[in-house]
Amino acid sequence: MSYKAEKEAFVGNLNGTTVTEIALINASAPLAVLLRAVAIPWLFGQVYCKFNIGFRFLLDFCLLVLPTMLCVTILADNTIALLSGGVSMVLSLLVFSDRRSKPSKPPQNQSVSLQTILERKLSENVPFVTNYRAYANIATAVCILAVDFHIFPRRFAKAEMYGTGLMDAGVGSFVVSNAIVSPEARGKYRMARSLSGKLSNIAQSVKSTAPLWVIGLSRMVAVKALDYQEHVTEYGVHWNFFFTLAVVRVLSTAVLQFTGAGMSGLLSLVLAVQYQFALSNQGLLEFVLHGSDGKDPRRGFLDANREGICSCWGFLAVYFAGVELGKFIFKKRSTVQQWLVGCVQLLVSCGVFWLLLVLCEEYVEPVSRRTANLAYQLWMMVYNIQIIGSMLLVDLVVVIAAELRLVKREYSPRIWAAEPTTADSKDAIPTEQQLPDWCVLSAVNRNQLFFFLLANLLTGAVNLCVDTLRTEPFMAFCIVFAYMLQLCNVAVVLHARNISLKFW
């Protein structure tokens, strides 16, 4: 067997893991954000504000990125222990912080009523959305390289036909991530009245996705020219992730030009049901699995790329569901109480989608990323709402802890900004809120496409230079560590210099 065939076999014919295990891995991201918010004020206090960008970057990397790397590589079988340790550290720091702060102020100055906390107004800039979108990129970047080494459990790789591998969530998460911040979701969408105006908006959408088309074509050419390993049943012979994102974006614009953004939820439901009906009852599933003649041909563009082309229908339904989710997230809220209610609603909806997922797998069809079927669409809502809701919950916990003086607001990085009170205005010490935002998550979020493109290029370079199948576990982890360190370093440098890379 050739080395290329070995590598293709290494990531093929897999069945994934459980939705529950993936949910546990996802919990490491909001827990890391919470630990950072609590640990840095406790460990460094005012000194943190004097650290240079290099030291603050290393702190961010170790607290925010490293836990995700550990959860999907060398500590993958100890996720519960890792999460338990993180929770214990957070609780311990909060308790010790409370004890350390008591001598500094009289008890009467520390008492804050529950009503005061609930009525505290928060900034319109919501950090949990930035954190969620950044982690979607970071987790994907870790996985696309780590999957080629033995330190990455095979159950986390993409499932061949049915199953829920951690990497199966990648493209769906990107679709949802783009949808929740789209103009349609943020209430900035304007539907043209005339036909020429609608066509102009569609043309503009095609133009705006030009980077995706160019990157997709470049990747296709590079893979063929370098004889690089590829998983044909993932998207097809020529299709890839970038083409799917571009097609979904253009199709969503075209549909919404005639229906309006207010119909996104209904559109998602109709598309999901119609697509599943076509898969189950109209022979579409057989076509995706076995081709037009039932013998798995790869002749002609449609047969060669049937997985990627057909799944766009399912991903379009996911996109419209993401738009509806985004409209809920950006619904006008101002106080802690309003956001707490919104957080509860998100987590309850996550539970509802999870129940629907269980029923769908039992009575309709198991999850299949290859076809992006109804079960996959439901799983994507569970997966993404869990992370978004957890990130929101963490932000609210930190805000409440700051009000109770358990966390020092002036030294806690990226705490959700609140309207200053009289007591806050007396503090003249430079704070994290006033300093440049050098956070890794903000940096990654700023140049997401470039970050992901660079991750793909570095992954290709590593695979061309290193025999990943025969690399020892320690060396494999060092390679992934160095790769992520360099990726995040580039993102932070660009962010610190106020550079936003656009390709159009």
Secondary structure, 3 states (H helix, E strand, C coil): CCHHHHHHHHCCCCCCECHHHHHHHHCHHHHHHHHHHHHHHHHHHHHHHHCCHHHHHHHHHHHHHHHHHHHHCCCHHHHHHHHHHHHHHHHHHHHHHHHHHHHHCCHHHHCCCHHHHHCCEECCCCHHHHHHHHHHHHHHHHHHHHCCCCCCCHHHCCCCCCCECHHHHHHHHHHHHHHHCCCCCCCCCCCCCCHHHHHHHHHHHHHHCHHHHHHHHHHHHHHHHHCCCCCHHHHCCCCCHHHHHHHHHHHHHHHHHHHCHHHHHHHHHHHHHHHHHHHHHCCHHHHHHHCCCCCCCCCCHHHHCHHHHHHHHHHHHHHHHHHHHHHHHCCCCCEHHHHHHHHHHHHHHHHHHHHHHHHHHHHCCCCCCCCCCHHHHHHHHHHHHHHHHHHHHHHHHHHHHHHCCCCCHHHCCCCCCECCCHHHHCCCCCCCCCCCCCCHHHHHHHCHHHHHHHHHHHHHHHHHHCCHHHCCHHHHHHHHHHHHHHHHHHHHHHHHCCCCCCCC
